[in-house]
Amino acid sequence: MTQVKVNIPPALFTAPSGQRYAISGSVWIPVPDSTTFDDLDRYMVVERPTLPSSRGSRFWTVKGSKGNEYRVMERDGQWACSCPGYGFRRKCRHIEETRNENR
């Protein structure tokens, strides 16, 4: 089986029918019952979204709620963040806080 490219880390799900799936966002792949979390890379490969080019950009390092450091970037009015929330939703509180502090 060819790996499916996804941008959200996959998880395992067992349906009430007993069928087990590897899921990532709207991608659901039936997998054998014996599949473990460590086996998911056989079915899906995570390709994280890349941040835009840094030329002409402004950067801030911000602390997350659990102490992790993330990088917020602004270029030509477009904002991006290195946190997982931005990777999933394309918005996050780090961007909002940085935007408010730099108005």
N, C-alpha and C positions, 0 to 999 in steps of 0.2 A: 504494500500500500504506500502511496506517495504521501508525504507529510503535507498538511494544509497549513498555509501561512496565516497567522492570526496576530492581533496586536494586544490582546488581553491574555494574561496567563490562564491556562486551562484548568478545569476542575473535573472531578468525577461526579456523576449523578446516576443513581439507580432509580428507574421509574417504578411505579406501583406494579407494573407488569413483570418486573424483574430484569428487564433489559438495562444494561449498563451503558452509559454514554460518556465520552469526553466532550466537554462543552467549553466554549469560549465565545462570549457574546451570543450572537445568533447562530453560531456554528455548532451543530450537534453531530457527533460521529459515533455510531454504535461500536462498542468495543467488547472483547470477551469478558466474561464474568470475573476472571482471574486478574484483570488489569488493575495495577496499583498506580498511585500518584507518580511514582518513579518511572512508570512505563509510558506516560503521556507524551514524551518527546518522540515516540514512534509514530504518533498520529498527528501531532501539531507542533509547529515551530513558531516561537514568539518572535516577532520582528517589531521592536518598539518604534514608535514614531520618532523621527529625528527632529531636533530643533532647527529652525531656520538658520541660514548663514549668519555668522557673527559680525560681518563687516558692517560698520556704521550702526552698531547696536549698543544699547546700554544694558549693564548687568547688575544684579543685586544678589547677594547671598542671604537667604532667609532661613530661620529655624522653624521646623515643623513642630506640631504639638507634642511629639514624642522625642524631640531633640535632634532629629535628623536635619541635615542642612540641604537645602535645595537652591537651585539657581533660577532666578527669574530674569527673563530677557525681554526687552522692548526694542523693536525696530520698525520705523515708519508706521507707528500706531498699532502694530501687531504685537501681541504679547504671547509668551510661552513660558512654561515652567518645567523643571526636570522631575517634579513629583509624580507618583503613580496616578493621583487623581486627575491631573492634567492629561496624562496618557490615556485614561479611560474616557473622560468627559470633555476634554478640550477647554476646561475652565477649572479654577481652584481658588481657594481663599488666599493663597500666597500672592497671586496676581492682584486680586482685589485690594489686599492690604498695601502692597507696594504701590499700586496705582494711586490709592488715596493718600499715601504719605508723600508722593512726588507730584502732586497737582499744584 
